[in-house]
């Protein structure tokens, strides 16, 4: 897999992937990254790229393969192919064999069944190994996913397509097409397995791949890239709506629910997004539930049963979530960490300020009771979110010179499991920059060059 001169395809592909990873902040130095490898062209290209560029990315590369057994001996042969390849590179491989694990394989297992099996294993593996999972989705997959969702019926959120980052999952290949991954493998002289089920039209995605995609390519040879660009634009719009919806809920928040009149004043798409975010923690936010809840708000009275235990009730100008006594409320949706006061579930109140450092120092005695309450604003990304924990989060406690997953840190600090879901934090992607009770992360403290500081005051009403 080495050449005396670098093939232009290899060079261009790796430059594109490296730039994409850096632009989207997919990896941090020291990350353990497990590449999900089926043995196909896309996943082999992913693993090859991560392995060849691991020093530039400053990551540790591992791999995993799921032998779901759907295709009998062919599935086992794919597993052996990946095992041999990883052995040749010296890459540690984690194999999940469904039959060996006692999984009952349905007679006509669907794509969805196989996907659920894979991701259940990926979730457990990422937690066990404290690693990120890299999957090999490409622009081609992005285009097929969008068409599939549009055909079945979707809203704005569905049109955002496959996310580049989601919890422990990262997708470095979403900037290139399936044709490019195959060309990259070919240029490196690397073989890959062919899944014969991809050649049939038994699955809906295959019919889109074999019929709709060639038709679109006949109209525009760059159709996949155009669709990928559309998904990015929809993601930006969805992010904006999500932020506006979170601000709406903050503005409408009361001690026991939300001010119905304030909700009514919101523009339709913002209200819809806000209601969607209220429903998601309880169940799939199907359009009918969002529409029914909107109807109750506009009418000013009524109740909506979401689950056996949870319902929303509108009465006397207040939208309330009704749940069994002692049940924890769901976390507030993530929102941009802009200056202001935020009252969050669990009794937390967070005040965020941006100040001139000189002004902060004048009032220094006021803040002595606070722990590490300010940070150099220029050292922090301005796109940080106020949210609660997510899979893959990690934190560098000030003065410790180590990076820890939140799970490990919470265990060390003795944080009760029931408190972890609502504990507020500020994060840039999966990197936590401020954590309730621990303050700002290592490396963010003001210094002699600091001009502006980000200040966080946090309180909690334990009776809330």
C-alpha positions in Angstrom: 0.0 0.0 0.0 3.0 2.3 -0.4 4.1 3.9 -3.6 7.4 5.7 -4.6 5.3 8.7 -5.7 2.0 9.7 -4.2 -0.9 9.0 -6.6 -2.9 12.2 -7.1 -6.1 10.4 -6.1 -4.6 9.4 -2.8 -3.2 12.8 -2.1 -6.3 14.7 -3.1 -8.6 12.4 -1.1 -6.5 12.5 2.0 -6.2 16.3 1.8 -10.0 16.7 1.5 -10.7 14.3 4.4 -8.1 15.9 6.6 -9.4 19.4 5.9 -13.0 18.2 6.6 -12.0 16.6 9.9 -10.2 19.8 11.0 -13.0 22.1 9.8 -15.7 20.1 11.6 -13.6 19.4 14.7 -14.1 15.7 14.5 -11.1 14.7 16.5 -9.0 15.9 19.4 -5.3 14.9 20.1 -5.3 11.6 22.0 -8.8 10.5 20.9 -9.3 6.7 20.6 -11.2 6.2 17.3 -12.8 3.0 16.4 -13.6 2.6 12.6 -16.7 0.6 11.8 -15.5 -1.6 9.0 -17.7 -3.9 7.0 -15.0 -4.7 4.5 -16.8 -2.7 1.7 -15.1 0.1 -0.3 -16.4 2.9 1.9 -15.4 1.4 5.2 -12.0 0.2 3.9 -11.3 3.7 2.7 -12.3 5.1 6.1 -10.0 2.7 8.0 -7.1 3.3 5.5 -7.4 7.1 5.8 -7.5 7.0 9.6 -4.6 4.6 9.8 -2.4 6.5 7.2 -3.2 9.9 8.7 -3.3 9.0 12.4 -0.2 11.0 13.2 -1.5 14.2 11.5 -4.8 13.7 13.4 -2.9 12.7 16.6 -5.4 9.8 17.3 -5.2 6.1 18.2 -7.0 4.0 15.5 -8.9 0.8 16.2 -11.6 -1.0 14.3 -14.8 -3.0 14.8 -16.7 -5.4 12.6 -20.2 -6.8 13.1 -20.9 -10.3 11.7 -24.7 -10.2 11.7 -24.9 -13.5 9.8 -27.7 -12.4 7.5 -25.8 -13.6 4.4 -24.6 -16.9 5.9 -21.1 -17.9 4.9 -20.6 -14.7 3.0 -21.0 -12.7 6.2 -18.4 -14.9 7.9 -16.0 -14.5 4.9 -16.3 -10.7 5.3 -15.4 -10.9 8.9 -12.3 -13.0 8.1 -11.3 -10.5 5.4 -11.5 -7.6 7.9 -9.7 -9.6 10.6 -6.8 -10.4 8.2 -6.5 -6.8 7.0 -6.4 -5.4 10.6 -3.9 -8.0 11.6 -1.7 -6.9 8.7 -1.8 -3.3 9.9 -1.5 -4.1 13.6 -4.8 -2.4 14.3 -6.8 -3.8 17.2 -10.1 -5.2 16.0 -13.3 -5.8 18.0 -15.6 -8.3 16.3 -19.2 -8.9 17.3 -20.5 -12.2 16.0 -24.3 -12.3 16.3 -24.6 -16.1 16.3 -21.9 -16.5 18.8 -23.6 -14.0 21.1 -26.8 -16.1 20.8 -28.8 -13.5 18.7 -31.7 -15.0 16.9 -31.5 -13.9 13.3 -34.9 -13.4 11.7 -35.6 -15.5 8.5 -35.9 -12.3 6.4 -33.9 -9.8 8.4 -34.4 -6.3 7.3 -31.8 -3.5 6.9 -33.3 -1.8 9.9 -32.8 -4.9 12.0 -29.2 -5.1 11.0 -28.7 -1.4 11.7 -30.2 -1.7 15.2 -27.9 -4.6 15.9 -24.8 -2.7 14.8 -25.5 0.4 16.7 -26.4 -1.4 19.9 -22.9 -2.9 19.7 -21.3 0.4 18.7 -22.9 2.2 21.7 -21.7 -0.4 24.2 -18.2 -0.6 22.6 -17.7 3.2 22.6 -18.7 3.3 26.3 -16.5 0.4 27.3 -13.4 1.6 25.4 -14.0 5.3 26.0 -13.7 5.9 22.3 -15.4 7.6 19.3 -17.0 5.5 16.6 -16.2 6.6 13.0 -18.7 5.4 10.4 -18.1 5.4 6.6 -21.1 7.4 5.4 -20.4 9.3 2.2 -22.1 12.0 0.2 -23.7 9.2 -1.8 -25.3 7.9 1.4 -26.4 11.4 2.2 -28.2 11.8 -1.1 -29.9 8.4 -0.8 -31.0 9.2 2.8 -32.5 12.5 1.9 -34.5 11.0 -1.0 -35.6 8.1 1.2 -36.9 10.5 3.9 -38.6 12.8 1.4 -40.4 9.8 -0.2 -41.6 8.5 3.2 -42.5 12.0 4.5 -40.2 14.2 6.6 -39.9 17.7 8.1 -37.1 20.2 8.2 -35.1 18.2 10.8 -35.2 15.1 8.5 -33.9 17.1 5.6 -30.7 17.8 7.5 -29.6 14.3 6.5 -26.9 12.3 8.2 -25.1 14.4 10.9 -21.3 14.8 10.7 -21.2 14.5 14.5 -23.7 12.9 16.9 -22.6 11.9 20.4 -19.8 9.4 20.1 -20.3 9.1 16.3 -18.2 10.9 13.7 -18.4 10.6 9.9 -15.2 11.8 8.3 -16.2 10.7 4.8 -19.3 12.8 4.4 -17.3 15.2 2.2 -16.6 12.6 -0.6 -18.7 10.3 -2.7 -18.9 6.5 -2.8 -17.1 6.6 -6.2 -14.2 8.4 -4.5 -13.8 5.9 -1.7 -13.6 3.1 -4.3 -11.1 5.1 -6.3 -9.0 5.7 -3.2 -8.9 2.0 -2.4 -8.0 1.2 -6.0 -5.2 3.8 -6.0 -3.8 2.2 -2.8 -4.1 -1.3 -4.4 -6.5 -2.3 -1.6 -9.2 -4.9 -2.3 -12.6 -4.8 -0.7 -15.6 -7.1 -0.4 -18.8 -6.8 -2.4 -22.1 -7.2 -0.7 -24.3 -9.0 -3.2 -27.5 -7.8 -1.5 -26.6 -4.3 -2.8 -27.2 -5.5 -6.3 -30.8 -6.5 -5.7 -33.8 -4.3 -5.5 -35.2 -6.0 -2.4 -34.5 -3.0 -0.3 -35.9 0.5 -0.8 -32.5 2.1 -0.6 -31.2 -0.1 -3.4 -34.1 1.0 -5.6 -33.2 4.6 -4.9 -29.5 3.9 -5.6 -30.2 2.0 -8.9 -33.0 4.2 -10.2 -33.3 7.6 -8.7 -29.6 8.4 -8.4 -28.6 7.6 -12.0 -31.6 9.7 -13.2 -30.4 12.7 -11.1 -26.8 12.2 -12.3 -28.1 12.5 -15.9 -29.5 15.9 -15.0 -26.4 17.0 -13.0 -23.2 14.9 -12.7 -22.6 16.6 -9.3 -26.1 15.8 -8.0 -24.7 14.1 -4.9 -22.7 17.1 -3.9 -25.6 19.4 -4.6 -27.8 17.4 -2.3 -25.0 17.3 0.3 -24.9 21.1 0.1 -28.6 21.3 0.6 -28.4 19.1 3.7 -25.8 21.4 5.2 -28.0 24.4 4.5 -30.9 22.7 6.2 -28.7 21.8 9.1 -27.8 25.5 9.5 -31.5 26.4 9.4 -32.4 23.7 11.8 -29.7 24.9 14.2 -31.0 28.4 14.0 -34.6 27.3 14.6 -33.5 25.1 17.5 -31.7 28.0 19.1 -34.7 30.3 18.6 -37.0 27.6 20.1 -34.8 27.2 23.1 -34.9 30.9 23.7 -38.7 30.9 23.4 -39.0 28.2 26.0 -36.6 30.1 28.3 -38.7 33.3 27.8 -42.0 31.5 28.4 -40.7 29.4 31.4 -42.7 29.6 34.7 -42.1 27.8 37.9 -44.7 25.1 37.0 -44.6 25.1 33.2 -44.8 27.6 30.2 -46.7 30.8 29.6 -49.2 29.9 26.9 -49.7 33.5 25.8 -45.9 33.9 25.3 -45.9 30.7 23.2 -48.7 31.9 21.1 -46.8 35.0 20.2 -44.0 33.0 18.5 -43.7 32.5 14.8 -45.1 29.2 13.6 -41.9 27.4 12.7 -40.3 28.4 16.0 -43.2 27.3 18.0 -43.3 24.0 16.1 -39.6 23.4 16.8 -40.1 24.3 20.5 -43.0 21.8 20.9 -41.0 19.2 19.0 -38.2 19.6 21.6 -40.7 19.1 24.5 -42.1 15.9 23.0 -38.8 14.3 22.0 -37.7 13.3 25.5 -41.0 11.4 26.0 -41.5 9.7 22.6 -41.0 10.0 18.9 -42.1 13.5 18.0 -44.5 12.5 15.2 -46.2 15.3 13.4 -49.6 14.4 14.9 -48.4 15.0 18.4 -46.8 18.3 17.6 -50.0 19.4 15.8 -52.2 18.4 18.7 -50.1 20.2 21.2 -50.0 23.3 19.0 -53.8 23.1 18.8 -54.2 22.9 22.6 -52.0 26.0 23.0 -53.9 28.0 20.5 -57.3 26.9 22.0 -56.0 27.5 25.5 -57.4 24.4 27.1 -57.1 20.6 26.9 -54.7 17.7 27.5 -52.5 15.4 25.3 -51.5 11.9 26.5 -47.9 11.2 25.2 -47.1 8.0 27.1 -48.8 5.9 29.8 -47.2 8.1 32.4 -46.7 11.5 30.8 -49.1 14.1 29.4 -49.2 17.8 28.7 -52.0 19.9 30.0 -53.1 23.4 29.0 -55.1 25.2 31.7 -55.4 28.7 33.1 -52.8 30.1 30.6 -50.1 27.5 31.5 -48.7 24.5 29.6 -47.7 21.9 32.2 -46.0 18.5 31.9 -47.8 16.0 34.1 -45.8 13.1 35.3 -45.8 10.6 38.2 -44.6 12.0 41.6 -40.8 11.9 41.9 -40.2 11.6 38.2 -37.3 13.7 37.0 -38.1 16.4 34.3 -36.4 16.0 31.0 -33.3 18.2 30.3 -33.7 21.6 28.6 -32.9 21.4 24.9 -29.3 22.6 24.0 -29.1 26.3 23.3 -26.3 28.8 22.4 -24.5 30.0 25.5 -25.4 33.7 25.1 -25.2 36.3 27.9 -28.3 36.0 30.0 -30.0 34.1 32.8 -31.2 30.6 32.3 -33.5 28.7 34.6 -33.1 25.0 33.9 -34.8 21.8 35.0 -33.5 20.4 38.3 -33.5 23.9 40.0 -30.4 25.2 38.3 -30.0 28.9 37.5 -27.1 29.8 35.2 -26.1 33.4 34.6 -23.7 34.0 31.7 -21.8 37.3 31.3 -19.2 38.7 28.9 -17.1 41.4 30.7 -13.9 43.4 30.2 -11.3 41.7 32.4 -10.5 45.0 34.1 -14.1 45.3 35.2 -14.2 41.7 36.5 -11.0 42.3 38.6 -12.5 45.4 40.2 -15.3 43.2 41.5 -13.1 40.3 42.4 -14.1 40.0 46.1 -17.7 39.3 45.0 -16.6 36.1 43.2 -14.4 34.5 45.9 -17.1 32.1 46.8 -17.3 30.9 43.2 -15.1 28.1 41.8 -13.2 28.9 38.7 -16.0 31.1 37.5 -14.3 33.0 34.6 -12.3 32.1 31.5 -10.5 34.0 28.8 -13.2 34.6 26.2 -10.8 34.5 23.3 -9.7 31.0 24.2 -13.3 29.7 23.8 -15.2 29.0 20.6 -18.1 31.4 20.3 -20.4 28.6 19.2 -20.5 26.9 22.6 -23.8 25.4 23.8 -25.5 25.3 27.2 -26.7 21.8 27.6 -26.5 18.6 29.6 -24.3 15.6 29.1 -24.2 13.6 25.8 -22.3 10.4 24.8 -18.7 11.1 24.1 -18.3 14.2 26.3 -15.0 14.7 28.0 -13.5 17.4 30.3 -10.1 18.6 31.5 -10.4 19.5 35.2 -8.4 22.6 36.0 -5.1 21.8 37.6 -5.3 18.1 36.9 -3.5 18.0 33.5 -5.7 15.0 32.4 -8.7 14.6 30.1 -11.5 12.5 31.5 -14.8 11.3 30.1 -17.8 12.7 32.1 -18.8 9.2 33.1 -15.4 8.6 34.8 -15.3 12.1 36.3 -18.8 11.8 37.7 -17.8 8.4 39.2 -14.7 10.0 40.8 -16.7 13.0 42.2 -19.5 10.7 43.5 -22.2 12.4 41.5 -25.5 10.5 42.0 -26.7 8.8 38.8 -30.1 10.6 39.0 -28.4 14.0 39.1 -26.1 13.5 36.0 -28.8 13.8 33.4 -29.8 17.4 34.5 -26.3 18.8 35.4 -25.7 21.8 33.2 -22.5 22.4 31.2 -21.0 24.4 28.4 -19.6 22.5 25.5 -17.9 23.0 22.1 -18.9 19.8 20.3 -18.0 16.9 22.7 -15.4 19.0 24.6 -16.9 20.4 27.8 -15.5 23.8 28.6 -17.4 24.5 31.8 -19.1 22.0 34.2 -21.4 22.6 37.1 -19.4 22.2 40.3 -16.0 22.1 38.5 -15.8 25.4 36.7 -13.9 26.0 33.5 -11.6 23.5 31.9 -7.9 23.4 32.0 -6.1 26.0 29.8 -8.9 28.5 29.8 -7.9 30.7 32.8 -7.3 34.4 32.2 -3.6 35.5 31.8 -1.8 38.8 31.3 -3.0 39.0 27.7 -6.6 38.5 28.6 -8.9 41.4 27.6 -12.4 39.8 27.8 -13.7 37.1 30.1 -16.7 34.8 30.0 -18.2 34.7 33.5 -20.6 32.0 34.7 -22.5 32.2 38.0 -24.4 29.1 38.9 -26.9 28.4 41.7 -29.3 25.6 42.5 -32.6 25.4 44.3 -32.7 21.9 45.6 -36.4 22.3 46.4 -37.3 22.9 42.7 
